[in-house]
Amino acid sequence: MYLGETMNEALLQKLREKANRLPLLPGVYLMLDKSGEVIYVGKAKKLKNRVTSYFHGEHLPKVAAMVSNVEDFNVIVVNSEFEALVLENSLIKRHKPKYNILLKDDKGYPFLRLSNEAYPRFSIAAKTAEDGAQYFGPFGGRQVSKDIIETICKALGLPTCSKKFPQDVGKSRPCLHYHLKNCAGWCLGELPESEYQARMEQAKLILSGKTRELTEDLKAHMEQAAEDLQFERAAEFRDRLKAIESLSNRQRVIATAFADTDAVGFVRGAKSCFTVLHFVGGDLADKDYELMEEPVGTDEEVLPGLLMQYYVRRGTFPKTVLLPAALEEAEELSRFLSEQAGRRVYVEFPQRGERVRQVERAQLNAREEILRATSAQQRTNKTLEWLQKALALEHLPRRIEAFDVSNLGDTGIVAAMTVFKDGRPYKKDYRKFRIRDSETQDDYASMEEAVYRRFLHAKEGDEKFSELPDLLLIDGGETHVRAARMAQERVGLFVPTFGMVKDDRHRTRELVSADGQERGISGNQAVFALIGTIQEETHRFAITYQRSLRSERMQSQLDEIPGVGPKSRNKLLDTFKNMDTIKEAAFEELCKAVPKNTARAVYDHYHPKEEQP
């Protein structure tokens, strides 16, 4: 989207002049709207280069929307990229700008608090405090934390009621938890305080991720009690051991506080999704995710801010964070997280092995969350809206037509037209063209002829071509697009037309207009996938048509030979694949495919002057 379409030219010139006076130093910039409110905060290695880029050329729709609301900007120069990273995070938290990604404040990561008293009890705390209590976590929400407390207390027979010990011992009957065998009945006064403390120590081991040590200790006590013929005591240890082993599902949640590796996923679509998978010893323990609207900036610009917000809010840090994209700021991000954690946190972009698969799993989970949160129609509409804004189209491109030219060398040139309606192939309206006016292999002239004939049919009222596209895509670059535009000029009908330009991996990397203006599409995965699908489908349709014509021609040539029937013709084509091979085949080779008299007829037809075998 061009800036001139969204901003006053005088204001644009003023902002350009101000940006051109900025230094080539690291810092943070704050975009301001008419009221002086901060609407976007960003960082830069070189402030002048980054800020001036906003006021030149065209941008992705979300960036263009932000820039169109900019009335002024401020900058803060700092000494290093690391300082810029930290300051940006601080300013985003303070101003909560409209166009920055802000993770939801209502998604807390509570801690479990263990009070410091004779009979300590668990409770849920929003954050840690210097109050003599012990804190465990954080965990993924208040309900999860509540479930963990209840499950551990049930497994160890610890109280969850409101009674206070030792003052409430013997004052009332035991509650239902005792009768359901979920509590050891501390209110009865039959068990010593030392037993309570021992079980609480076991709870601490579980919450510290040391369940294996606890189960080994309980097994040793059970076996010792059995040796001492204390069978009731051994049975108690056995039951407690079974209860703790049954905590496996909750242990995965508890283990997330001690994850050694986090794999990060970030995917854009009808919505965007940020996902973090927590791995403990290579095993997936839990997942966090957050859905959001499409952010301003590329993934490389967005991810550092997301990661800093997430880990500062969460309060615990893994040993390694695996990213889905290479970041120039990875070293600064690692330093920031390390300072927050009080130990080294590695930030990596894996290239091979199991860690790549962990990131791929995080990306897959992000895509799946988007799918669950949106309908197919919502995803399609969002994709088409993005494409409309990126190409500055007047209408939503609900009907997209695409052209490709194919030439296999021996059957002339053909062109194919595919149609996509609301992002899906509409095969009923596919069309084929045999190129008539080009005797040589001229792709540009062939493209012009195919497009001309398509629009001429529409102008002449042909019902099969009556519905014009909202967007015309041409397989090729700007020269191909100019050929298509010339065809439209000849007819006097015009639609927005762009070329699909491939990268070195034969994927559509950008769309290009007739005047050479390029629109990158790799920034939006859904659009990238849609355009790639259209290009592949159009190419497939063209090649299939070309091959069918070649097959018809070969069949026709063989049908002209006396003595060759349909069965023999098909056998020859299946065996030799093309006419050149049939023509060059020896008489003995032909005999292996068809009867001798048919082989003789074919051989004589193509070798009339040679000595007959």
C-alpha positions in Angstrom: 0.0 0.0 0.0 1.5 3.4 -1.1 1.9 6.1 1.5 0.5 8.7 -0.8 -2.9 7.0 -0.6 -3.0 7.2 3.2 -1.1 10.4 4.3 -1.2 14.1 3.5 1.8 14.9 1.3 2.9 17.9 3.3 2.9 15.9 6.5 4.7 13.1 4.8 7.4 15.5 3.6 7.8 17.0 7.1 8.3 13.5 8.6 10.8 12.6 6.0 12.9 15.7 6.6 12.8 15.1 10.4 13.8 11.4 9.9 16.7 12.4 7.6 18.2 14.4 10.4 18.4 11.5 12.8 21.8 9.9 13.7 23.1 6.5 12.5 23.1 5.3 16.1 21.1 2.7 18.0 18.0 3.7 19.8 14.2 3.6 20.2 11.6 5.5 18.3 8.1 6.4 19.4 5.4 7.0 16.8 2.8 9.6 17.9 -0.8 10.2 16.6 -2.6 13.6 16.4 -3.3 13.6 20.1 0.3 13.0 21.0 -0.4 9.4 22.2 2.3 6.8 21.6 0.8 4.3 19.0 4.0 2.3 18.3 7.4 1.7 19.8 10.3 0.2 17.9 14.0 -0.2 18.2 16.8 0.2 15.6 20.5 -0.4 15.1 20.6 2.8 13.1 17.7 5.2 13.9 18.0 7.2 10.7 17.8 4.2 8.4 14.9 2.5 10.2 12.7 5.6 10.8 13.1 7.0 7.3 12.0 3.6 5.8 8.5 4.2 7.3 8.0 7.3 5.1 9.1 5.9 1.7 7.7 3.4 -0.7 5.0 1.0 0.2 4.4 -1.3 3.2 2.4 -4.3 4.3 -1.2 -3.4 5.2 -0.7 -3.4 9.0 2.4 -1.2 8.7 0.7 1.1 6.3 -2.3 1.5 8.7 0.0 2.4 11.5 2.0 4.9 9.4 -1.2 6.6 8.2 -2.0 7.6 11.8 1.5 9.0 12.6 1.5 12.8 13.1 5.0 12.9 14.7 7.7 10.8 16.3 10.3 11.0 19.1 13.6 9.1 19.5 15.8 8.1 22.3 19.5 7.4 21.5 21.2 4.7 23.5 24.7 3.2 23.7 24.1 -0.3 22.3 21.6 -2.6 20.7 21.1 -4.3 24.0 20.1 -1.0 25.7 17.7 -0.4 22.8 16.1 -3.9 23.3 15.6 -3.4 27.0 14.3 0.2 26.6 11.9 -0.8 23.9 10.4 -3.5 26.2 10.1 -1.0 29.1 8.4 1.6 26.9 5.9 -0.9 25.5 4.9 -1.9 29.0 4.6 1.8 30.0 2.6 3.1 27.0 0.8 -0.1 25.8 0.9 1.2 22.2 -2.0 0.3 19.9 0.1 -1.2 17.2 2.6 -3.2 19.3 1.9 -6.7 20.3 0.7 -6.9 23.9 0.3 -10.2 25.6 -2.9 -10.4 27.6 -2.5 -9.1 31.1 -5.2 -11.4 32.4 -3.3 -14.5 31.7 -1.4 -14.9 35.0 1.2 -17.4 36.0 0.5 -18.0 39.7 2.9 -19.5 42.3 2.1 -22.0 45.0 2.9 -20.5 48.4 3.8 -22.7 51.4 3.4 -20.8 54.6 6.1 -20.7 57.3 4.4 -22.2 60.4 4.2 -25.3 62.5 1.7 -26.9 60.2 2.4 -25.2 56.9 -0.4 -25.0 54.2 -0.5 -24.3 50.5 -2.2 -21.3 48.9 -2.1 -19.6 45.5 -0.1 -16.3 45.1 0.1 -14.0 42.1 3.8 -13.3 42.8 6.6 -14.2 45.2 7.4 -12.1 48.3 10.0 -11.8 50.9 7.8 -13.1 53.7 9.5 -16.3 54.9 7.3 -18.5 52.9 8.4 -20.9 50.2 7.2 -20.4 46.6 6.9 -23.0 43.8 6.1 -22.3 40.1 4.9 -20.4 38.3 2.2 -22.6 36.8 -0.3 -22.2 34.0 -3.3 -20.5 35.7 -5.2 -20.4 38.9 -7.3 -23.4 38.2 -4.3 -25.5 37.3 -2.6 -24.4 40.5 -5.7 -25.2 42.5 -5.8 -28.7 40.9 -2.1 -29.3 41.7 -2.7 -28.4 45.4 -5.7 -30.7 45.7 -4.0 -33.6 43.9 -0.8 -33.5 45.9 -2.6 -33.1 49.2 -4.9 -36.0 48.3 -1.9 -38.2 47.3 -0.1 -37.4 50.6 -3.1 -37.2 52.9 -2.5 -33.6 53.7 -5.4 -31.3 54.8 -7.2 -28.9 52.4 -9.9 -27.8 54.9 -10.0 -24.5 56.7 -9.0 -25.9 60.1 -5.9 -24.5 61.8 -3.4 -26.8 63.5 -2.6 -27.5 66.3 -5.3 -25.3 67.8 -8.2 -27.1 66.1 -7.0 -30.6 66.9 -9.8 -32.5 68.6 -12.4 -29.7 68.5 -14.7 -31.3 66.0 -15.4 -34.4 64.0 -13.2 -35.1 61.0 -14.7 -33.9 57.7 -15.7 -35.8 54.6 -12.2 -35.8 53.2 -11.1 -38.1 56.1 -13.9 -40.5 55.5 -13.1 -40.6 51.7 -9.5 -41.3 52.7 -8.3 -38.1 51.0 -6.9 -36.8 54.3 -5.0 -38.6 57.1 -7.2 -36.9 59.7 -4.8 -34.5 61.3 -7.7 -33.0 63.3 -7.9 -36.2 65.3 -4.5 -35.7 66.9 -3.5 -39.3 66.3 -0.5 -38.5 64.1 2.5 -36.5 65.3 3.6 -33.2 63.9 6.8 -34.9 62.7 4.7 -37.0 60.3 3.0 -33.9 59.0 6.4 -32.3 58.4 7.7 -35.5 56.7 4.8 -35.5 54.2 5.1 -31.8 53.5 8.8 -32.4 52.6 7.5 -35.0 50.2 5.2 -32.5 48.7 8.1 -30.1 48.3 10.0 -32.8 46.4 7.1 -33.2 44.0 6.8 -29.4 43.4 10.6 -29.2 42.9 10.4 -31.8 40.1 12.1 -34.5 42.2 9.4 -37.1 42.1 11.9 -39.8 41.2 13.9 -39.3 44.3 10.7 -39.3 46.4 9.4 -42.6 44.9 12.8 -44.3 45.4 12.7 -43.1 49.1 9.2 -44.4 49.6 10.1 -47.8 48.1 13.0 -48.0 50.5 10.8 -47.2 53.5 8.1 -49.7 52.3 10.7 -52.5 51.9 12.2 -51.7 55.3 8.8 -51.7 57.0 8.1 -55.1 55.4 11.4 -56.5 56.6 10.6 -55.3 60.1 7.2 -57.1 59.9 5.4 -53.7 60.1 2.9 -54.7 57.5 0.4 -51.9 58.1 3.1 -49.3 57.9 4.4 -51.0 54.7 0.9 -50.9 53.3 0.7 -47.1 54.0 3.9 -46.5 52.1 2.6 -48.7 49.3 -0.6 -46.7 49.0 1.2 -43.4 49.1 3.6 -44.6 46.5 0.7 -45.6 44.2 -1.0 -42.2 44.8 2.2 -40.3 43.9 2.8 -42.4 40.8 -0.8 -41.6 39.7 0.2 -37.9 39.6 1.8 -38.4 36.2 -0.5 -36.0 34.3 -0.1 -33.3 36.9 3.6 -33.9 37.1 3.9 -32.8 33.5 2.3 -29.5 34.5 4.5 -29.2 37.5 7.6 -30.0 35.4 7.0 -26.9 33.2 8.5 -24.8 35.9 11.7 -26.8 35.4 11.7 -27.0 31.6 15.2 -27.3 30.2 14.1 -26.3 26.7 11.4 -24.1 25.3 10.5 -24.3 21.6 8.8 -21.2 20.2 6.3 -21.1 17.4 4.9 -18.0 15.6 2.4 -18.3 12.7 0.3 -15.7 10.9 -3.1 -16.4 9.4 -6.7 -15.2 10.0 -5.2 -14.6 13.4 -1.6 -14.8 14.6 -0.5 -17.3 17.2 2.5 -17.3 19.6 3.2 -20.7 21.1 5.8 -22.0 23.6 6.3 -25.7 24.1 8.0 -26.7 27.3 10.3 -29.8 27.1 11.8 -31.6 30.1 14.6 -34.0 29.3 13.4 -34.1 25.7 9.8 -34.9 26.6 6.9 -32.4 26.0 5.6 -31.3 29.3 3.1 -28.5 28.5 2.2 -25.7 26.1 1.4 -22.0 26.4 -0.2 -20.1 23.5 -1.8 -16.8 22.8 -3.9 -15.7 19.8 -3.6 -12.1 18.5 -4.3 -9.9 15.5 -1.6 -9.6 12.9 1.3 -7.6 14.3 3.2 -4.7 12.7 6.6 -5.8 11.5 8.3 -9.0 10.3 8.7 -12.1 12.4 12.3 -11.1 13.1 11.1 -7.8 14.4 8.1 -9.1 16.4 9.6 -12.2 18.2 12.1 -10.5 20.5 9.3 -8.3 22.1 7.0 -11.3 22.4 9.7 -13.4 24.1 10.7 -10.7 26.6 7.0 -10.0 27.5 6.3 -13.7 27.9 9.3 -14.6 30.1 9.2 -11.5 32.3 5.6 -12.1 33.0 6.0 -15.8 33.6 9.0 -15.4 35.9 10.8 -18.7 35.1 13.3 -19.4 32.4 14.5 -22.6 30.6 18.2 -23.3 29.8 17.5 -23.0 26.1 15.0 -21.1 24.0 14.6 -22.5 20.4 13.3 -20.0 17.8 11.5 -20.5 14.4 13.6 -17.8 12.7 17.1 -16.5 12.9 17.3 -13.2 14.8 20.1 -10.6 14.5 19.3 -9.8 18.1 19.7 -13.3 19.4 22.8 -12.5 21.5 21.1 -9.4 23.0 18.0 -11.4 23.7 20.0 -14.1 25.4 21.7 -11.5 27.6 18.4 -10.0 28.6 16.9 -13.3 29.5 20.1 -14.4 31.4 20.0 -11.2 33.5 16.3 -11.8 34.3 17.0 -15.5 35.2 20.2 -14.9 37.1 21.9 -17.6 35.0 22.8 -18.2 31.4 19.8 -18.7 29.0 20.8 -19.7 25.5 18.7 -18.5 22.5 19.2 -20.6 19.4 17.8 -21.1 15.9 18.3 -24.8 15.3 19.4 -26.1 11.9 19.2 -29.9 12.3 18.3 -32.8 14.6 15.7 -33.2 17.3 15.7 -29.5 18.2 14.5 -28.6 14.7 11.6 -31.1 15.2 10.8 -29.5 18.5 10.4 -26.1 16.8 8.4 -27.7 13.9 6.1 -29.1 16.6 5.7 -25.6 18.1 4.9 -24.2 14.6 2.3 -26.9 14.0 0.6 -26.3 17.4 0.4 -22.5 16.5 -1.2 -23.4 13.1 -3.7 -25.7 14.8 -4.7 -23.1 17.4 -5.5 -20.7 14.6 -7.5 -23.4 12.8 -9.5 -24.1 16.0 -10.1 -20.4 16.7 -11.3 -19.4 13.2 -13.7 -20.8 10.6 -12.6 -21.6 7.0 -14.5 -18.6 5.7 -12.9 -16.3 8.3 -9.4 -17.6 7.2 -10.2 -17.1 3.5 -11.6 -13.6 4.0 -8.6 -12.6 6.1 -6.3 -13.9 3.4 -8.2 -12.1 0.6 -8.4 -8.9 2.7 -4.6 -8.9 3.2 -4.1 -9.5 -0.6 -6.5 -6.7 -1.4 -4.6 -4.2 0.9 -1.2 -5.4 -0.3 -2.1 -4.9 -4.0 -4.3 -1.8 -3.3 -7.2 -3.4 -5.1 -10.6 -1.6 -5.2 -12.5 -4.8 -4.5 -11.9 -8.0 -2.5 -10.4 -10.5 -4.9 -13.1 -13.1 -4.6 -12.6 -14.2 -8.2 -8.9 -14.7 -9.3 -8.0 -15.8 -12.8 -4.5 -17.1 -13.6 -2.8 -17.7 -17.0 0.2 -19.9 -17.9 1.7 -20.7 -21.3 3.1 -24.2 -22.1 5.2 -25.4 -25.0 6.6 -28.9 -25.2 8.2 -28.4 -28.6 6.3 -30.7 -30.9 2.6 -29.8 -30.6 2.7 -26.0 -30.7 1.9 -23.6 -27.9 -1.0 -23.7 -25.5 -2.3 -21.5 -22.7 -4.4 -22.4 -19.7 -6.7 -20.3 -17.5 -7.7 -21.3 -14.0 -10.2 -19.7 -11.8 -10.2 -19.4 -8.0 -13.4 -18.3 -6.2 -13.1 -17.3 -2.5 -9.6 -19.0 -2.4 -10.8 -22.3 -3.9 -10.4 -23.8 -7.4 -13.5 -23.2 -9.5 -12.9 -25.8 -12.2 -16.2 -25.2 -14.0 -14.7 -22.0 -15.3 -11.3 -23.3 -16.3 -10.5 -22.6 -20.0 -7.9 -23.8 -22.6 -6.4 -21.9 -25.5 -4.5 -23.2 -28.6 -2.2 -20.4 -29.6 -2.9 -19.6 -33.3 -1.0 -16.4 -34.1 2.5 -17.4 -33.0 4.4 -19.7 -35.2 7.6 -19.4 -33.0 8.1 -20.0 -29.3 7.2 -16.5 -28.2 5.8 -16.7 -24.6 5.0 -13.0 -24.5 3.0 -13.0 -27.7 1.3 -16.2 -26.7 0.3 -14.7 -23.4 -1.1 -11.6 -25.1 -3.1 -13.7 -27.5 -4.6 -15.9 -24.7 -5.6 -12.9 -22.6 -6.9 -11.0 -25.6 -9.2 -13.9 -26.6 -10.4 -14.3 -23.0 -11.4 -10.6 -22.8 -12.7 -10.5 -26.3 -15.1 -13.4 -25.5 -16.4 -11.4 -22.5 -16.8 -8.2 -24.6 -18.8 -10.1 -27.2 -21.2 -11.4 -24.6 -20.0 -15.0 -24.5 -21.7 -16.4 -21.3 -18.7 -18.7 -20.6 -16.5 -15.7 -20.2 -19.0 -13.1 -18.9 -17.8 -12.8 -15.3 -14.6 -10.8 -15.2 -12.0 -11.4 -12.4 -11.3 -9.1 -9.5 -7.6 -10.0 -10.0 -5.6 -11.4 -12.9 -2.4 -13.3 -12.2 0.1 -14.1 -14.9 2.8 -16.8 -14.6 5.9 -14.7 -15.2 7.5 -11.3 -14.6 6.7 -7.7 -15.6 7.2 -8.4 -19.4 4.5 -11.1 -19.2 2.3 -8.7 -17.3 2.8 -5.9 -19.9 1.7 -8.4 -22.6 -1.5 -9.1 -20.7 -2.1 -5.4 -20.2 -1.7 -4.8 -24.0 -4.3 -7.5 -24.6 -6.7 -5.7 -22.3 -6.1 -2.4 -24.0 -6.9 -3.9 -27.4 -10.2 -5.1 -26.1 -10.9 -2.1 -23.9 -11.5 -4.0 -20.7 -9.2 -3.7 -17.7 -8.7 -5.6 -14.4 -5.8 -5.4 -11.9 -3.0 -7.6 -13.3 0.1 -8.9 -11.6 2.9 -11.4 -12.4 3.8 -14.3 -10.2 7.6 -14.3 -9.9 9.3 -17.5 -8.6 12.3 -17.9 -6.4 15.2 -20.3 -6.9 13.1 -23.0 -5.3 10.2 -22.4 -7.8 7.9 -20.9 -5.2 6.1 -17.6 -5.8 8.2 -15.0 -3.9 6.4 -11.9 -5.0 3.8 -10.3 -7.3 4.9 -7.7 -9.8 3.0 -5.1 -11.7 3.4 -4.0 -15.4 5.6 -1.1 -14.3 7.9 -3.3 -12.2 6.5 -2.5 -8.7 7.1 -5.6 -6.5 4.8 -6.7 -3.7 6.4 -9.3 -1.4 4.0 -11.9 -0.1 6.3 -14.1 2.1 5.4 -12.0 5.1 1.9 -13.6 5.3 2.0 -17.4 5.2 -1.7 -17.7 4.2 -1.3 -15.4 1.1 2.0 -17.0 0.2 0.3 -20.5 0.3 -2.7 -19.3 -1.7 -0.6 -17.7 -4.5 1.7 -20.7 -4.6 -1.3 -23.0 -5.0 -2.7 -20.9 -7.8 0.5 -20.9 -9.7 1.0 -24.6 -9.3 -2.6 -25.4 -10.3 -2.3 -23.2 -13.4 1.0 -24.8 -14.4 -0.5 -28.3 -13.9 -3.6 -27.5 -16.0 -1.4 -26.1 -18.8 0.9 -29.1 -18.9 -2.0 -31.5 -18.7 -3.6 -29.8 -21.7 -0.3 -29.8 -23.7 0.2 -33.5 -23.0 -3.3 -34.4 -24.0 -2.8 -32.6 -27.3 0.5 -34.5 -27.8 -1.2 -37.8 -27.1 -4.0 -37.0 -29.6 -1.4 -36.1 -32.2 0.5 -39.3 -31.7 -2.7 -41.3 -31.8 -3.7 -39.6 -35.0 -0.4 -40.3 -36.7 -0.6 -44.0 -35.9 -4.3 -44.2 -36.9 -3.1 -43.1 -40.4 -1.1 -46.3 -40.8 -3.1 -49.1 -42.5 -3.2 -52.2 -40.3 -2.8 -50.4 -37.0 -5.9 -50.6 -34.8 -6.7 -48.9 -31.5 -5.3 -51.8 -29.5 -2.0 -51.9 -31.3 -1.8 -48.1 -31.3 -2.1 -48.0 -27.5 0.4 -50.8 -27.1 2.9 -48.9 -29.2 2.4 -45.7 -27.2 2.7 -47.5 -23.9 5.9 -49.2 -24.9 7.7 -46.4 -26.7 6.1 -43.4 -25.1 6.6 -40.9 -28.0 6.5 -40.8 -31.8 10.3 -40.2 -32.2 11.1 -43.5 -30.4 8.5 -45.4 -32.6 9.9 -43.9 -35.8 13.5 -44.9 -34.8 12.7 -48.4 -33.5 14.1 -51.4 -35.3 11.7 -53.9 -36.8 12.6 -56.5 -34.2 11.9 -54.0 -31.4 8.4 -53.3 -32.9 7.7 -57.0 -33.0 8.1 -57.2 -29.2 5.3 -54.8 -28.7 2.8 -55.7 -31.5 2.1 -58.6 -33.9 4.6 -59.1 -36.7 2.3 -57.9 -39.5 1.5 -54.7 -37.5 5.2 -54.1 -36.8 5.9 -54.5 -40.6 3.2 -51.9 -41.4 4.6 -49.4 -38.9 8.3 -50.0 -40.0 7.5 -49.7 -43.7 5.5 -46.5 -43.1 8.6 -44.8 -41.6 11.3 -46.5 -43.6 10.0 -46.7 -47.2 13.3 -46.5 -49.0 15.5 -48.6 -46.7 16.3 -52.3 -47.3 13.6 -54.3 -45.7 14.7 -56.9 -43.1 
